[in-house]
Amino acid sequence: MNKALEIVRTAKSDTTRAEQLVLELLREINPALGAKKVTITQSKLSLNSVNGSIDADKKYFFKFHAEEGEAEGLQNSEYYNAKTLADAGWPVVEPVFTSSAPGSQFVIYDYIEAPTAFELYETIEASNGDADQLIVAEKNLAKKIGGAYVASLQESPRAEVESASLNQLFYTRLVSKDSRLENYYVGKEVTLPNGSIPFDTLTSLKWMINGVRYEKTLGEIIESAKDLLNPSKETKVATVIGHGDDHNGNRFLIDGAFTFFDTAFAGRQPALLSYIKATAHNVFVHPNWLYDPKKLEGKLKLNVSIEDGVVVVDHNWDITPIREQILGIYSSEIWKPLLGALKARGWLPSYWREYVRAALFCCPFLVLNLIDGKRYTPEQSILALSKCVELGSKGDKDTLVETFLNTIAV
């Protein structure tokens, strides 16, 4: 039985019951902890996870992460391997207790009174506050990650690449039995501001977004991702030691420096895939249209029409200056050194641009159901899907994604 998955599911509708289930599991797995009370923290980022505090003789912080099929998919992986990251030079909070038993995976940390990067950037962007301290912390962290990537770079055989737990967040969500692609989209209806269209029909249409014509349909982007992100595609792949799920919600600011936690997918992983989550969610995939679309109400202006087999979208949403600044740091300190090292060793595949695009596309497309009418209005769904297309396809004019790829090219 996947007890972690049961807890994640229960927490979405009955927090009190979920807290009791966590307490029971803690007492079963680690009775010596002496857990007395569990309090779950409500977070818009807790899509496949549950975190909160434990009251015992002292206070602790815990986190579970679970998805459908995860008990089997992560059975032989380096689940929550914080030591692997620390040894590779990553700043990481190491847990005081880890359960890696399939179906009961969780970690316990000493309680930390510190904000996450997600909370800090959310506050600064809402108030137009001063981000200088965070930018300094970003640069220092990026230098460490860039150096750690190059130092840990090696070629790995297909079997090792196939076993990387990071595949769970990309390829598995596309092709597994009961996949998110199937559950969220296939056979579903997409509600438009005026009418609706079957998703399967929408996938065959080209897109023009704010005057930029994109080469691929949604269907072509999806099929390309299935091919490019298949861990069995090559006999050998360049790999690094990485966190893999290093979005802003998984790092604290402690004494002016960013430190990671929740190393659920850490370990040796494809070099081109390792920093995709951070690049997508910390830059391109802004929380206001992904996690908290209500903040767009009264601000988003979007028009959509379907003309001669083309979805034509015009909207006023744009990336914030601080996110663009962060992208510049990622480009110079992490991506360009990594690609340079790959090229120097002859390990950079000719299709690296398409690989990066496909992986970036998967981040928003597969993390949430973007056509869920209970979460998104029709305008917000179209904005989200258009952002997926911008990430996954080349356009006939320079876009922020294309500029990023040109900047990191070696």
C-alpha positions, 0 to 999 in steps of 0.5 A, a space after each residue: 500500500 502506498 501510504 504516502 500517496 494516500 496522505 497526499 490525496 487525503 490532504 487535498 480534501 481533509 487536512 485533519 485526517 491527513 495529519 492523523 495519517 502522518 502521525 500514525 505513519 511516523 509512529 510506525 516507521 520511527 517510534 523513537 521520534 516520539 511524535 505527538 502532533 502533526 500540523 500540515 502546511 497549506 501551500 499552492 506548491 503542494 501538488 504531489 507533496 505534503 509538508 509541515 511540522 512535527 511536535 515531539 520533544 523538539 520541533 521538526 519539519 517533514 515532507 512527503 512526495 508521492 505520485 501514481 506509480 511512484 512506489 514502483 518507479 522509485 523502488 531502486 532509486 536514490 530517493 531523498 539522497 541529500 548526501 549525494 548532493 552535499 558530497 557533490 558540492 550542493 548547499 543542502 539541508 540534510 535530513 535527520 531521518 529518511 524513510 525510503 521504503 516504497 510507498 512510505 517515502 518521507 524525510 524529517 529535518 530539524 525545524 527551520 525558521 526561514 522563508 523559501 525563495 518562492 515566498 520571497 519572490 512572491 512578496 517582492 514581485 507583489 510590492 515591487 520591492 528591492 531584490 538586490 539581496 536575492 540576486 546576490 544569493 542567486 549568483 552565488 548559488 549558480 556559481 556553486 551549481 555550475 561548478 558542481 555540474 562540471 565536476 560531476 560530469 560523466 558518461 553513463 550507460 543506458 541502464 543507469 539513465 533509465 533508472 534516474 528518478 528524475 524521469 518520473 517528472 518528465 517522460 513517465 508523466 507522458 507515457 506511463 499507464 494512467 499518464 498525466 497526458 491521458 488523465 489531463 488532456 486526451 479525449 477532453 474538451 477545452 473551453 474557449 472564451 466563446 465555445 469549446 474545442 476537443 483537445 485532440 482537435 486542438 493538438 492538430 492546429 498551429 499557433 500564432 501568439 502575439 504576432 509570432 508564428 510557431 512551427 509545431 502544433 501541440 501534438 507535434 511538441 508532445 510527440 517530440 518530447 516522447 522521443 527526445 526525453 526517452 531515457 532509452 533513446 541513446 546507449 550512453 548519455 552525459 550525466 551529472 549529480 543534481 537536485 532535479 526538482 530545484 524550483 523556488 519552493 524547494 530552497 530556503 534563504 538561510 543567512 543570506 544564502 540559498 540552501 536546498 531541501 526535498 531532494 526527492 529526485 536527487 542523484 545522477 541524472 541526464 545533464 541536459 535535464 537536471 536544471 530544467 525544472 529550475 529554469 522553467 519554474 523559476 523563470 518562464 512558468 510564473 506562479 501567477 498563471 500556473 499556481 495562482 491564476 486568480 491573481 490574473 483576474 482584472 489584469 489579463 487581457 486575452 483574445 483568441 480565435 481559430 483562423 484557417 487551422 491556426 490558433 491566434 492568441 493576443 495577450 498582455 502577459 509578460 515576464 517580470 524583470 526580476 525573472 529575466 535577470 535570474 535567467 541571465 544568471 542561470 545562462 552565464 553561470 550554469 547553462 553555458 559552462 555546462 554546455 561548454 564542458 559537454 561540447 569539449 568532451 564530445 557529449 553534446 547531442 546535435 539535438 540539444 536545443 530541441 531536447 531543452 525545448 521539449 523538457 521546458 514544455 513538459 514542466 507546465 504542461 504536466 504539472 497541472 491540468 491546464 484545462 481544468 475549469 475548476 482552476 482556470 477560466 477559459 482565458 487563463 487556460 489558453 494563456 497557459 497552453 500558449 505559454 507551453 507552445 512558446 516553450 516547446 516550439 521555435 517561432 518565426 521571430 526571436 522569443 525569450 526562449 530562443 534568445 536564451 538558447 542562443 545565449 547558452 549556445 557554444 
